[in-house]
Amino acid sequence: MTETYKGIIIAVNTPDRKNIDAEINELISLAGSIGVEISGVHVQNRSTMDRRAYVGSGFLNEVAEQYADDELGYIIVNDEITASQNRSIEAVMDTRIIDRTQVILDIFSLRAHSKAGQLQVELAQLQYLVPRLRGQGINLSRLGAGIGTRGPGETKLETDRRHINQRIKEIRKQLKVIESHRERYREKRNRNQVVKVSLIGYTNAGKSSLFNTMAQSNTLEEDALFATLDPKTRRLVLPSGFECVVSDTVGFIQNLPTTLIESFKSTLEEAADSDFLIHVIDNSSEDLQTHYDTVKDLTGQLDMKEIPSLIFFNKTDIDDTRHYTPPEAHEYVHKDMESQHILGLLETFMKKHMESYKAEIPLSEPQKLYDLKRHTIVDKEILDEEAEVYRLEGHEPDGAWSKRIMERNEE
């Protein structure tokens, strides 16, 4: 069980912030996920962040006076800060300082279970720490152990820059090997014309709940931020018999540091390689628009905007009178996660983005009928006993799959 610490949040609200309250509420949830109970929030309105101490010295001294008699385990800064800013705040507050990036890294270290996930977390941790070393020979012990450094990177705290850079090279080499395995899997899937659906959405939106309902799987399902870090893929059979695969992915979050996006690129590319996306939204969230915008921005960065996307609203049972309408002309459904029609909704959505076909299959070749039902969506099947054929109408992913089935079986 995670040990609980007492902490406070310090933040700067600049004019370019979209919603500082939403950011703070999210950081409180993030902090809770790693065992830090937030007892106070202190926001300074400024035109820009202070280059020396993130917030103004007067503001920082006032905050320090408020907690002079309290035992604070951590002060969490709402933005990623430099090593010098960390030291400046630490000199006044005299307690452990961690920033938003370290909090996210710590959650990642707790949630990553596969070899690839653990390597990606360690890489992100080391990339975060390297620029915070003031010079050759200065070790990482100044940054301390515990939250923000535990997990795969914990054993690296007493090594110097040269060793860290060497370890980064080793990790990248190992990740390339893992990525080559994934690439071979993708190529095999593409050769077999297997349609892939990926669940995307803001962290804790309910993607894993939907995944489990669709795939009758036991993927980790809990009310926790970043509960899923390692991509899970399962086979789906839609009502018509059409077979595809569905993947659960890591949740998106606003202000995700570039380091983390790069480190988890191979994981996110699993979704970028999809034929269809299901964008899951927590209908009960107070920050629906922010969550929606964050996911759309990141899918744009990953060149995923052109992939057909179905928006699925989760937790509508909490308040079924609340109906958020996406600002763009997307297809969306308001259904709770217990709905038995999810696969039918997905199939209907897929057909709108597939090509129609007609085929005749001799009764003497039942394997063709079986293959068409597996690899295309068969809408109509008529048995013509006089002509001794099945007459089929349906939809197929790429407009040639039915023809390939017919030709392959005739050879």
Rosetta blueprint (number, residue, H / E / L):
1 M L
2 T L
3 E L
4 T L
5 Y E
6 K E
7 G E
8 I E
9 I E
10 I E
11 A E
12 V E
13 N E
14 T L
15 P L
16 D L
17 R L
18 K L
19 N L
20 I H
21 D H
22 A H
23 E H
24 I H
25 N H
26 E H
27 L H
28 I H
29 S H
30 L H
31 A H
32 G H
33 S H
34 I L
35 G L
36 V E
37 E E
38 I E
39 S E
40 G E
41 V E
42 H E
43 V E
44 Q E
45 N E
46 R L
47 S L
48 T L
49 M L
50 D E
51 R L
52 R L
53 A L
54 Y E
55 V L
56 G L
57 S H
58 G H
59 F H
60 L H
61 N H
62 E H
63 V H
64 A H
65 E H
66 Q H
67 Y L
68 A L
69 D L
70 D L
71 E L
72 L L
73 G L
74 Y E
75 I E
76 I E
77 V E
78 N L
79 D L
80 E L
81 I L
82 T L
83 A H
84 S H
85 Q H
86 N H
87 R H
88 S H
89 I H
90 E H
91 A H
92 V H
93 M H
94 D L
95 T L
96 R E
97 I E
98 I E
99 D E
100 R H
101 T H
102 Q H
103 V H
104 I H
105 L H
106 D H
107 I H
108 F H
109 S H
110 L H
111 R H
112 A L
113 H L
114 S L
115 K H
116 A H
117 G H
118 Q H
119 L H
120 Q H
121 V H
122 E H
123 L H
124 A H
125 Q H
126 L H
127 Q H
128 Y H
129 L H
130 V H
131 P H
132 R H
133 L L
134 R L
135 G L
136 Q L
137 G L
138 I L
139 N L
140 L H
141 S H
142 R H
143 L H
144 G L
145 A L
146 G L
147 I L
148 G L
149 T L
150 R L
151 G H
152 P H
153 G H
154 E H
155 T H
156 K H
157 L L
158 E L
159 T L
160 D L
161 R H
162 R H
163 H H
164 I H
165 N H
166 Q H
167 R H
168 I H
169 K H
170 E H
171 I H
172 R H
173 K H
174 Q H
175 L H
176 K H
177 V H
178 I H
179 E H
180 S H
181 H H
182 R H
183 E H
184 R H
185 Y H
186 R H
187 E H
188 K H
189 R H
190 N H
191 R H
192 N L
193 Q L
194 V L
195 V E
196 K E
197 V E
198 S E
199 L E
200 I E
201 G E
202 Y E
203 T L
204 N L
205 A L
206 G L
207 K H
208 S H
209 S H
210 L H
211 F H
212 N H
213 T H
214 M H
215 A H
216 Q L
217 S L
218 N L
219 T L
220 L L
221 E L
222 E L
223 D L
224 A L
225 L L
226 F L
227 A L
228 T L
229 L L
230 D L
231 P L
232 K E
233 T E
234 R E
235 R E
236 L E
237 V E
238 L L
239 P L
240 S L
241 G L
242 F L
243 E E
244 C E
245 V E
246 V E
247 S E
248 D E
249 T L
250 V L
251 G L
252 F E
253 I L
254 Q L
255 N L
256 L L
257 P L
258 T H
259 T H
260 L H
261 I H
262 E H
263 S H
264 F L
265 K H
266 S H
267 T H
268 L H
269 E H
270 E H
271 A H
272 A H
273 D L
274 S L
275 D L
276 F E
277 L E
278 I E
279 H E
280 V E
281 I E
282 D E
283 N L
284 S L
285 S L
286 E L
287 D L
288 L H
289 Q H
290 T H
291 H H
292 Y H
293 D H
294 T H
295 V H
296 K H
297 D H
298 L H
299 T H
300 G H
301 Q H
302 L L
303 D L
304 M L
305 K L
306 E L
307 I L
308 P L
309 S E
310 L E
311 I E
312 F E
313 F E
314 N E
315 K L
316 T L
317 D L
318 I L
319 D L
320 D L
321 T L
322 R L
323 H L
324 Y L
325 T L
326 P L
327 P L
328 E L
329 A L
330 H L
331 E E
332 Y E
333 V E
334 H E
335 K L
336 D L
337 M L
338 E L
339 S L
340 Q L
341 H L
342 I H
343 L H
344 G H
345 L H
346 L H
347 E H
348 T H
349 F H
350 M H
351 K H
352 K L
353 H L
354 M L
355 E E
356 S E
357 Y E
358 K E
359 A E
360 E E
361 I E
362 P E
363 L L
364 S L
365 E L
366 P H
367 Q H
368 K H
369 L H
370 Y H
371 D H
372 L H
373 K H
374 R H
375 H H
376 T L
377 I E
378 V E
379 D E
380 K E
381 E E
382 I E
383 L E
384 D E
385 E L
386 E L
387 A L
388 E L
389 V E
390 Y E
391 R E
392 L E
393 E E
394 G E
395 H E
396 E E
397 P L
398 D L
399 G L
400 A L
401 W H
402 S H
403 K H
404 R H
405 I H
406 M H
407 E H
408 R H
409 N H
410 E H
411 E L
